[in-house]
């Protein structure tokens, strides 16, 4: 099986300027386990997970 079969196209992203409290709220509301943190050029800078 290839990784492309596991990729979720509905990825939640955020800038690094969001508070931890707000990030956790998004995780719970969206029923997800992680948010990709991006910079102004839409490049991945990190991942916030539960």
PDBQT receptor file of N, H, CA, C and O in Angstrom, charges set to zero:
ATOM      1  N   UNK A   1       0.851  -1.175   0.000  1.00  0.00    +0.000 N 
ATOM      2  CA  UNK A   1       0.000   0.000   0.000  1.00  0.00    +0.000 C 
ATOM      3  C   UNK A   1       0.898   1.240   0.000  1.00  0.00    +0.000 C 
ATOM      4  O   UNK A   1       1.922   1.275   0.682  1.00  0.00    +0.000 OA
ATOM      5  N   UNK A   2       0.511   2.227  -0.753  1.00  0.00    +0.000 N 
ATOM      6  H   UNK A   2      -0.320   2.198  -1.308  1.00  0.00    +0.000 HD
ATOM      7  CA  UNK A   2       1.285   3.466  -0.849  1.00  0.00    +0.000 C 
ATOM      8  C   UNK A   2       0.705   4.530   0.069  1.00  0.00    +0.000 C 
ATOM      9  O   UNK A   2      -0.480   4.499   0.399  1.00  0.00    +0.000 OA
ATOM     10  N   UNK A   3       1.547   5.469   0.477  1.00  0.00    +0.000 N 
ATOM     11  H   UNK A   3       2.510   5.494   0.208  1.00  0.00    +0.000 HD
ATOM     12  CA  UNK A   3       1.136   6.530   1.406  1.00  0.00    +0.000 C 
ATOM     13  C   UNK A   3       0.024   7.400   0.834  1.00  0.00    +0.000 C 
ATOM     14  O   UNK A   3      -0.769   7.956   1.593  1.00  0.00    +0.000 OA
ATOM     15  N   UNK A   4      -0.051   7.528  -0.476  1.00  0.00    +0.000 N 
ATOM     16  H   UNK A   4       0.594   7.076  -1.092  1.00  0.00    +0.000 HD
ATOM     17  CA  UNK A   4      -1.083   8.358  -1.087  1.00  0.00    +0.000 C 
ATOM     18  C   UNK A   4      -2.489   7.862  -0.755  1.00  0.00    +0.000 C 
ATOM     19  O   UNK A   4      -3.447   8.629  -0.851  1.00  0.00    +0.000 OA
ATOM     20  N   UNK A   5      -2.627   6.598  -0.368  1.00  0.00    +0.000 N 
ATOM     21  H   UNK A   5      -1.849   5.976  -0.290  1.00  0.00    +0.000 HD
ATOM     22  CA  UNK A   5      -3.932   6.057   0.009  1.00  0.00    +0.000 C 
ATOM     23  C   UNK A   5      -4.343   6.501   1.411  1.00  0.00    +0.000 C 
ATOM     24  O   UNK A   5      -5.510   6.371   1.782  1.00  0.00    +0.000 OA
ATOM     25  N   UNK A   6      -3.404   7.020   2.187  1.00  0.00    +0.000 N 
ATOM     26  H   UNK A   6      -2.456   7.126   1.886  1.00  0.00    +0.000 HD
ATOM     27  CA  UNK A   6      -3.662   7.441   3.567  1.00  0.00    +0.000 C 
ATOM     28  C   UNK A   6      -3.787   8.948   3.705  1.00  0.00    +0.000 C 
ATOM     29  O   UNK A   6      -4.160   9.436   4.771  1.00  0.00    +0.000 OA
ATOM     30  N   UNK A   7      -3.484   9.695   2.652  1.00  0.00    +0.000 N 
ATOM     31  H   UNK A   7      -3.181   9.298   1.786  1.00  0.00    +0.000 HD
ATOM     32  CA  UNK A   7      -3.476  11.152   2.726  1.00  0.00    +0.000 C 
ATOM     33  C   UNK A   7      -4.898  11.691   2.812  1.00  0.00    +0.000 C 
ATOM     34  O   UNK A   7      -5.766  11.328   2.019  1.00  0.00    +0.000 OA
ATOM     35  N   UNK A   8      -5.115  12.555   3.781  1.00  0.00    +0.000 N 
ATOM     36  H   UNK A   8      -4.410  12.850   4.426  1.00  0.00    +0.000 HD
ATOM     37  CA  UNK A   8      -6.407  13.220   3.963  1.00  0.00    +0.000 C 
ATOM     38  C   UNK A   8      -6.322  14.587   3.296  1.00  0.00    +0.000 C 
ATOM     39  O   UNK A   8      -5.469  15.398   3.656  1.00  0.00    +0.000 OA
ATOM     40  N   UNK A   9      -7.182  14.847   2.344  1.00  0.00    +0.000 N 
ATOM     41  H   UNK A   9      -7.875  14.188   2.051  1.00  0.00    +0.000 HD
ATOM     42  CA  UNK A   9      -7.125  16.110   1.614  1.00  0.00    +0.000 C 
ATOM     43  C   UNK A   9      -7.771  17.267   2.366  1.00  0.00    +0.000 C 
ATOM     44  O   UNK A   9      -7.661  18.416   1.938  1.00  0.00    +0.000 OA
ATOM     45  N   UNK A  10      -8.436  16.985   3.470  1.00  0.00    +0.000 N 
ATOM     46  H   UNK A  10      -8.525  16.052   3.818  1.00  0.00    +0.000 HD
ATOM     47  CA  UNK A  10      -9.060  18.028   4.278  1.00  0.00    +0.000 C 
ATOM     48  C   UNK A  10      -8.154  18.327   5.480  1.00  0.00    +0.000 C 
ATOM     49  O   UNK A  10      -8.527  18.085   6.628  1.00  0.00    +0.000 OA
ATOM     50  N   UNK A  11      -6.983  18.846   5.202  1.00  0.00    +0.000 N 
ATOM     51  H   UNK A  11      -6.680  19.043   4.270  1.00  0.00    +0.000 HD
ATOM     52  CA  UNK A  11      -5.981  19.108   6.239  1.00  0.00    +0.000 C 
ATOM     53  C   UNK A  11      -6.263  20.455   6.901  1.00  0.00    +0.000 C 
ATOM     54  O   UNK A  11      -6.514  21.450   6.220  1.00  0.00    +0.000 OA
ATOM     55  N   UNK A  12      -6.219  20.477   8.227  1.00  0.00    +0.000 N 
ATOM     56  H   UNK A  12      -6.015  19.669   8.780  1.00  0.00    +0.000 HD
ATOM     57  CA  UNK A  12      -6.447  21.712   8.975  1.00  0.00    +0.000 C 
ATOM     58  C   UNK A  12      -5.088  22.368   9.203  1.00  0.00    +0.000 C 
ATOM     59  O   UNK A  12      -4.156  21.739   9.703  1.00  0.00    +0.000 OA
ATOM     60  N   UNK A  13      -4.994  23.640   8.827  1.00  0.00    +0.000 N 
ATOM     61  H   UNK A  13      -5.751  24.151   8.421  1.00  0.00    +0.000 HD
ATOM     62  CA  UNK A  13      -3.750  24.395   9.001  1.00  0.00    +0.000 C 
ATOM     63  C   UNK A  13      -4.011  25.666   9.800  1.00  0.00    +0.000 C 
ATOM     64  O   UNK A  13      -5.144  26.134   9.917  1.00  0.00    +0.000 OA
ATOM     65  N   UNK A  14      -2.930  26.204  10.343  1.00  0.00    +0.000 N 
ATOM     66  H   UNK A  14      -2.010  25.824  10.248  1.00  0.00    +0.000 HD
ATOM     67  CA  UNK A  14      -3.019  27.453  11.089  1.00  0.00    +0.000 C 
ATOM     68  C   UNK A  14      -1.652  28.125  11.084  1.00  0.00    +0.000 C 
ATOM     69  O   UNK A  14      -0.623  27.477  10.896  1.00  0.00    +0.000 OA
ATOM     70  N   UNK A  15      -1.665  29.425  11.293  1.00  0.00    +0.000 N 
ATOM     71  H   UNK A  15      -2.501  29.952  11.446  1.00  0.00    +0.000 HD
ATOM     72  CA  UNK A  15      -0.404  30.138  11.464  1.00  0.00    +0.000 C 
ATOM     73  C   UNK A  15       0.107  29.865  12.875  1.00  0.00    +0.000 C 
ATOM     74  O   UNK A  15      -0.637  29.359  13.716  1.00  0.00    +0.000 OA
ATOM     75  N   UNK A  16       1.336  30.186  13.135  1.00  0.00    +0.000 N 
ATOM     76  H   UNK A  16       1.941  30.597  12.453  1.00  0.00    +0.000 HD
ATOM     77  CA  UNK A  16       1.907  29.997  14.460  1.00  0.00    +0.000 C 
ATOM     78  C   UNK A  16       1.442  31.029  15.464  1.00  0.00    +0.000 C 
ATOM     79  O   UNK A  16       1.837  30.964  16.628  1.00  0.00    +0.000 OA
ATOM     80  N   UNK A  17       0.616  31.979  15.058  1.00  0.00    +0.000 N 
ATOM     81  H   UNK A  17       0.295  32.032  14.113  1.00  0.00    +0.000 HD
ATOM     82  CA  UNK A  17       0.152  33.049  15.951  1.00  0.00    +0.000 C 
ATOM     83  C   UNK A  17      -1.085  32.672  16.763  1.00  0.00    +0.000 C 
ATOM     84  O   UNK A  17      -1.556  33.483  17.560  1.00  0.00    +0.000 OA
ATOM     85  N   UNK A  18      -1.609  31.494  16.588  1.00  0.00    +0.000 N 
ATOM     86  H   UNK A  18      -1.226  30.836  15.940  1.00  0.00    +0.000 HD
ATOM     87  CA  UNK A  18      -2.800  31.044  17.297  1.00  0.00    +0.000 C 
ATOM     88  C   UNK A  18      -2.393  30.563  18.702  1.00  0.00    +0.000 C 
ATOM     89  O   UNK A  18      -1.314  29.998  18.884  1.00  0.00    +0.000 OA
ATOM     90  N   UNK A  19      -3.267  30.795  19.682  1.00  0.00    +0.000 N 
ATOM     91  H   UNK A  19      -4.143  31.254  19.534  1.00  0.00    +0.000 HD
ATOM     92  CA  UNK A  19      -2.946  30.375  21.050  1.00  0.00    +0.000 C 
ATOM     93  C   UNK A  19      -3.122  28.860  21.195  1.00  0.00    +0.000 C 
ATOM     94  O   UNK A  19      -3.851  28.235  20.425  1.00  0.00    +0.000 OA
ATOM     95  N   UNK A  20      -2.455  28.289  22.177  1.00  0.00    +0.000 N 
ATOM     96  H   UNK A  20      -1.863  28.797  22.803  1.00  0.00    +0.000 HD
ATOM     97  CA  UNK A  20      -2.592  26.860  22.447  1.00  0.00    +0.000 C 
ATOM     98  C   UNK A  20      -4.036  26.535  22.818  1.00  0.00    +0.000 C 
ATOM     99  O   UNK A  20      -4.576  25.520  22.377  1.00  0.00    +0.000 OA
ATOM    100  N   UNK A  21      -4.658  27.380  23.617  1.00  0.00    +0.000 N 
ATOM    101  H   UNK A  21      -4.220  28.204  23.975  1.00  0.00    +0.000 HD
ATOM    102  CA  UNK A  21      -6.057  27.160  24.007  1.00  0.00    +0.000 C 
ATOM    103  C   UNK A  21      -6.961  27.098  22.770  1.00  0.00    +0.000 C 
ATOM    104  O   UNK A  21      -7.808  26.212  22.659  1.00  0.00    +0.000 OA
ATOM    105  N   UNK A  22      -6.775  28.042  21.847  1.00  0.00    +0.000 N 
ATOM    106  H   UNK A  22      -6.087  28.762  21.938  1.00  0.00    +0.000 HD
ATOM    107  CA  UNK A  22      -7.593  28.061  20.635  1.00  0.00    +0.000 C 
ATOM    108  C   UNK A  22      -7.306  26.839  19.754  1.00  0.00    +0.000 C 
ATOM    109  O   UNK A  22      -8.216  26.281  19.143  1.00  0.00    +0.000 OA
ATOM    110  N   UNK A  23      -6.049  26.436  19.696  1.00  0.00    +0.000 N 
ATOM    111  H   UNK A  23      -5.309  26.890  20.192  1.00  0.00    +0.000 HD
ATOM    112  CA  UNK A  23      -5.665  25.264  18.907  1.00  0.00    +0.000 C 
ATOM    113  C   UNK A  23      -6.335  24.004  19.453  1.00  0.00    +0.000 C 
ATOM    114  O   UNK A  23      -6.870  23.204  18.685  1.00  0.00    +0.000 OA
ATOM    115  N   UNK A  24      -6.308  23.825  20.763  1.00  0.00    +0.000 N 
ATOM    116  H   UNK A  24      -5.873  24.475  21.387  1.00  0.00    +0.000 HD
ATOM    117  CA  UNK A  24      -6.948  22.667  21.389  1.00  0.00    +0.000 C 
ATOM    118  C   UNK A  24      -8.450  22.703  21.142  1.00  0.00    +0.000 C 
ATOM    119  O   UNK A  24      -9.062  21.660  20.914  1.00  0.00    +0.000 OA
ATOM    120  N   UNK A  25      -9.044  23.873  21.185  1.00  0.00    +0.000 N 
ATOM    121  H   UNK A  25      -8.547  24.721  21.370  1.00  0.00    +0.000 HD
ATOM    122  CA  UNK A  25     -10.467  24.017  20.914  1.00  0.00    +0.000 C 
ATOM    123  C   UNK A  25     -10.790  23.543  19.493  1.00  0.00    +0.000 C 
ATOM    124  O   UNK A  25     -11.786  22.850  19.283  1.00  0.00    +0.000 OA
ATOM    125  N   UNK A  26      -9.964  23.908  18.535  1.00  0.00    +0.000 N 
ATOM    126  H   UNK A  26      -9.156  24.471  18.706  1.00  0.00    +0.000 HD
ATOM    127  CA  UNK A  26     -10.166  23.479  17.144  1.00  0.00    +0.000 C 
ATOM    128  C   UNK A  26     -10.064  21.960  17.043  1.00  0.00    +0.000 C 
ATOM    129  O   UNK A  26     -10.874  21.328  16.365  1.00  0.00    +0.000 OA
ATOM    130  N   UNK A  27      -9.077  21.372  17.710  1.00  0.00    +0.000 N 
ATOM    131  H   UNK A  27      -8.418  21.885  18.260  1.00  0.00    +0.000 HD
ATOM    132  CA  UNK A  27      -8.917  19.915  17.687  1.00  0.00    +0.000 C 
ATOM    133  C   UNK A  27     -10.193  19.226  18.168  1.00  0.00    +0.000 C 
ATOM    134  O   UNK A  27     -10.667  18.275  17.546  1.00  0.00    +0.000 OA
ATOM    135  N   UNK A  28     -10.742  19.711  19.276  1.00  0.00    +0.000 N 
ATOM    136  H   UNK A  28     -10.358  20.483  19.782  1.00  0.00    +0.000 HD
ATOM    137  CA  UNK A  28     -11.947  19.102  19.836  1.00  0.00    +0.000 C 
ATOM    138  C   UNK A  28     -13.180  19.337  18.969  1.00  0.00    +0.000 C 
ATOM    139  O   UNK A  28     -13.975  18.419  18.762  1.00  0.00    +0.000 OA
ATOM    140  N   UNK A  29     -13.345  20.546  18.466  1.00  0.00    +0.000 N 
ATOM    141  H   UNK A  29     -12.700  21.291  18.634  1.00  0.00    +0.000 HD
ATOM    142  CA  UNK A  29     -14.520  20.856  17.640  1.00  0.00    +0.000 C 
ATOM    143  C   UNK A  29     -14.511  20.094  16.320  1.00  0.00    +0.000 C 
ATOM    144  O   UNK A  29     -15.557  19.647  15.851  1.00  0.00    +0.000 OA
ATOM    145  N   UNK A  30     -13.330  19.947  15.722  1.00  0.00    +0.000 N 
ATOM    146  H   UNK A  30     -12.480  20.310  16.103  1.00  0.00    +0.000 HD
ATOM    147  CA  UNK A  30     -13.218  19.276  14.418  1.00  0.00    +0.000 C 
ATOM    148  C   UNK A  30     -13.040  17.767  14.540  1.00  0.00    +0.000 C 
ATOM    149  O   UNK A  30     -13.040  17.053  13.538  1.00  0.00    +0.000 OA
ATOM    150  N   UNK A  31     -12.887  17.280  15.789  1.00  0.00    +0.000 N 
ATOM    151  H   UNK A  31     -12.887  17.861  16.604  1.00  0.00    +0.000 HD
ATOM    152  CA  UNK A  31     -12.655  15.855  16.048  1.00  0.00    +0.000 C 
ATOM    153  C   UNK A  31     -11.428  15.343  15.288  1.00  0.00    +0.000 C 
ATOM    154  O   UNK A  31     -11.462  14.308  14.623  1.00  0.00    +0.000 OA
ATOM    155  N   UNK A  32     -10.342  16.116  15.417  1.00  0.00    +0.000 N 
ATOM    156  H   UNK A  32     -10.314  16.957  15.958  1.00  0.00    +0.000 HD
ATOM    157  CA  UNK A  32      -9.082  15.758  14.748  1.00  0.00    +0.000 C 
ATOM    158  C   UNK A  32      -7.972  15.661  15.787  1.00  0.00    +0.000 C 
ATOM    159  O   UNK A  32      -8.142  16.094  16.927  1.00  0.00    +0.000 OA
ATOM    160  N   UNK A  33      -6.843  15.096  15.395  1.00  0.00    +0.000 N 
ATOM    161  H   UNK A  33      -6.705  14.744  14.469  1.00  0.00    +0.000 HD
ATOM    162  CA  UNK A  33      -5.750  14.908  16.329  1.00  0.00    +0.000 C 
ATOM    163  C   UNK A  33      -4.548  15.797  16.087  1.00  0.00    +0.000 C 
ATOM    164  O   UNK A  33      -3.605  15.795  16.879  1.00  0.00    +0.000 OA
ATOM    165  N   UNK A  34      -4.570  16.566  14.988  1.00  0.00    +0.000 N 
ATOM    166  H   UNK A  34      -5.335  16.567  14.345  1.00  0.00    +0.000 HD
ATOM    167  CA  UNK A  34      -3.410  17.424  14.720  1.00  0.00    +0.000 C 
ATOM    168  C   UNK A  34      -3.766  18.589  13.806  1.00  0.00    +0.000 C 
ATOM    169  O   UNK A  34      -4.743  18.550  13.059  1.00  0.00    +0.000 OA
ATOM    170  N   UNK A  35      -2.947  19.615  13.890  1.00  0.00    +0.000 N 
ATOM    171  H   UNK A  35      -2.153  19.647  14.497  1.00  0.00    +0.000 HD
ATOM    172  CA  UNK A  35      -3.064  20.798  13.029  1.00  0.00    +0.000 C 
ATOM    173  C   UNK A  35      -1.672  21.090  12.486  1.00  0.00    +0.000 C 
ATOM    174  O   UNK A  35      -0.695  21.104  13.234  1.00  0.00    +0.000 OA
ATOM    175  N   UNK A  36      -1.590  21.323  11.190  1.00  0.00    +0.000 N 
ATOM    176  H   UNK A  36      -2.384  21.312  10.582  1.00  0.00    +0.000 HD
ATOM    177  CA  UNK A  36      -0.318  21.671  10.555  1.00  0.00    +0.000 C 
ATOM    178  C   UNK A  36      -0.105  23.171  10.716  1.00  0.00    +0.000 C 
ATOM    179  O   UNK A  36      -0.973  23.969  10.363  1.00  0.00    +0.000 OA
ATOM    180  N   UNK A  37       1.051  23.551  11.251  1.00  0.00    +0.000 N 
ATOM    181  H   UNK A  37       1.756  22.903  11.538  1.00  0.00    +0.000 HD
ATOM    182  CA  UNK A  37       1.390  24.965  11.423  1.00  0.00    +0.000 C 
ATOM    183  C   UNK A  37       2.176  25.413  10.190  1.00  0.00    +0.000 C 
ATOM    184  O   UNK A  37       3.187  24.813   9.825  1.00  0.00    +0.000 OA
ATOM    185  N   UNK A  38       1.687  26.482   9.560  1.00  0.00    +0.000 N 
ATOM    186  H   UNK A  38       0.866  26.970   9.857  1.00  0.00    +0.000 HD
ATOM    187  CA  UNK A  38       2.303  26.961   8.324  1.00  0.00    +0.000 C 
ATOM    188  C   UNK A  38       2.803  28.400   8.479  1.00  0.00    +0.000 C 
ATOM    189  O   UNK A  38       2.371  29.138   9.365  1.00  0.00    +0.000 OA
ATOM    190  N   UNK A  39       3.726  28.773   7.589  1.00  0.00    +0.000 N 
ATOM    191  H   UNK A  39       4.076  28.174   6.869  1.00  0.00    +0.000 HD
ATOM    192  CA  UNK A  39       4.210  30.153   7.572  1.00  0.00    +0.000 C 
ATOM    193  C   UNK A  39       3.448  30.949   6.512  1.00  0.00    +0.000 C 
ATOM    194  O   UNK A  39       2.509  30.437   5.903  1.00  0.00    +0.000 OA
ATOM    195  N   UNK A  40       3.850  32.183   6.297  1.00  0.00    +0.000 N 
ATOM    196  H   UNK A  40       4.614  32.599   6.791  1.00  0.00    +0.000 HD
ATOM    197  CA  UNK A  40       3.139  33.055   5.356  1.00  0.00    +0.000 C 
ATOM    198  C   UNK A  40       3.220  32.561   3.914  1.00  0.00    +0.000 C 
ATOM    199  O   UNK A  40       2.405  32.948   3.077  1.00  0.00    +0.000 OA
ATOM    200  N   UNK A  41       4.208  31.701   3.622  1.00  0.00    +0.000 N 
ATOM    201  H   UNK A  41       4.870  31.386   4.302  1.00  0.00    +0.000 HD
ATOM    202  CA  UNK A  41       4.359  31.130   2.276  1.00  0.00    +0.000 C 
ATOM    203  C   UNK A  41       3.667  29.777   2.128  1.00  0.00    +0.000 C 
ATOM    204  O   UNK A  41       3.864  29.067   1.142  1.00  0.00    +0.000 OA
ATOM    205  N   UNK A  42       2.849  29.433   3.133  1.00  0.00    +0.000 N 
ATOM    206  H   UNK A  42       2.689  30.009   3.935  1.00  0.00    +0.000 HD
ATOM    207  CA  UNK A  42       2.103  28.168   3.154  1.00  0.00    +0.000 C 
ATOM    208  C   UNK A  42       3.001  26.938   3.287  1.00  0.00    +0.000 C 
ATOM    209  O   UNK A  42       2.601  25.833   2.918  1.00  0.00    +0.000 OA
ATOM    210  N   UNK A  43       4.212  27.126   3.812  1.00  0.00    +0.000 N 
ATOM    211  H   UNK A  43       4.537  28.023   4.112  1.00  0.00    +0.000 HD
ATOM    212  CA  UNK A  43       5.124  26.004   4.032  1.00  0.00    +0.000 C 
ATOM    213  C   UNK A  43       4.962  25.499   5.461  1.00  0.00    +0.000 C 
ATOM    214  O   UNK A  43       4.771  26.277   6.395  1.00  0.00    +0.000 OA
ATOM    215  N   UNK A  44       5.043  24.191   5.608  1.00  0.00    +0.000 N 
ATOM    216  H   UNK A  44       5.199  23.559   4.849  1.00  0.00    +0.000 HD
ATOM    217  CA  UNK A  44       4.886  23.569   6.921  1.00  0.00    +0.000 C 
ATOM    218  C   UNK A  44       6.054  23.958   7.835  1.00  0.00    +0.000 C 
ATOM    219  O   UNK A  44       7.223  23.785   7.489  1.00  0.00    +0.000 OA
ATOM    220  N   UNK A  45       5.703  24.485   9.007  1.00  0.00    +0.000 N 
ATOM    221  H   UNK A  45       4.754  24.625   9.288  1.00  0.00    +0.000 HD
ATOM    222  CA  UNK A  45       6.705  24.845   9.991  1.00  0.00    +0.000 C 
ATOM    223  C   UNK A  45       6.690  23.891  11.175  1.00  0.00    +0.000 C 
ATOM    224  O   UNK A  45       7.650  23.835  11.944  1.00  0.00    +0.000 OA
ATOM    225  N   UNK A  46       5.588  23.132  11.325  1.00  0.00    +0.000 N 
ATOM    226  H   UNK A  46       4.808  23.177  10.700  1.00  0.00    +0.000 HD
ATOM    227  CA  UNK A  46       5.480  22.192  12.431  1.00  0.00    +0.000 C 
ATOM    228  C   UNK A  46       4.107  21.540  12.460  1.00  0.00    +0.000 C 
ATOM    229  O   UNK A  46       3.238  21.816  11.633  1.00  0.00    +0.000 OA
ATOM    230  N   UNK A  47       3.947  20.661  13.450  1.00  0.00    +0.000 N 
ATOM    231  H   UNK A  47       4.653  20.436  14.121  1.00  0.00    +0.000 HD
ATOM    232  CA  UNK A  47       2.672  19.962  13.635  1.00  0.00    +0.000 C 
ATOM    233  C   UNK A  47       2.313  20.027  15.111  1.00  0.00    +0.000 C 
ATOM    234  O   UNK A  47       3.131  19.693  15.967  1.00  0.00    +0.000 OA
ATOM    235  N   UNK A  48       1.094  20.458  15.409  1.00  0.00    +0.000 N 
ATOM    236  H   UNK A  48       0.430  20.730  14.713  1.00  0.00    +0.000 HD
ATOM    237  CA  UNK A  48       0.586  20.463  16.782  1.00  0.00    +0.000 C 
ATOM    238  C   UNK A  48      -0.334  19.258  16.902  1.00  0.00    +0.000 C 
ATOM    239  O   UNK A  48      -1.294  19.130  16.143  1.00  0.00    +0.000 OA
ATOM    240  N   UNK A  49      -0.044  18.370  17.855  1.00  0.00    +0.000 N 
ATOM    241  H   UNK A  49       0.736  18.474  18.472  1.00  0.00    +0.000 HD
ATOM    242  CA  UNK A  49      -0.860  17.172  18.035  1.00  0.00    +0.000 C 
ATOM    243  C   UNK A  49      -1.346  17.071  19.473  1.00  0.00    +0.000 C 
ATOM    244  O   UNK A  49      -0.853  17.762  20.365  1.00  0.00    +0.000 OA
ATOM    245  N   UNK A  50      -2.327  16.191  19.678  1.00  0.00    +0.000 N 
ATOM    246  H   UNK A  50      -2.727  15.629  18.954  1.00  0.00    +0.000 HD
ATOM    247  CA  UNK A  50      -2.876  16.008  21.016  1.00  0.00    +0.000 C 
ATOM    248  C   UNK A  50      -1.799  15.547  21.962  1.00  0.00    +0.000 C 
ATOM    249  O   UNK A  50      -2.065  15.336  23.145  1.00  0.00    +0.000 OA
TER     250      UNK A  50
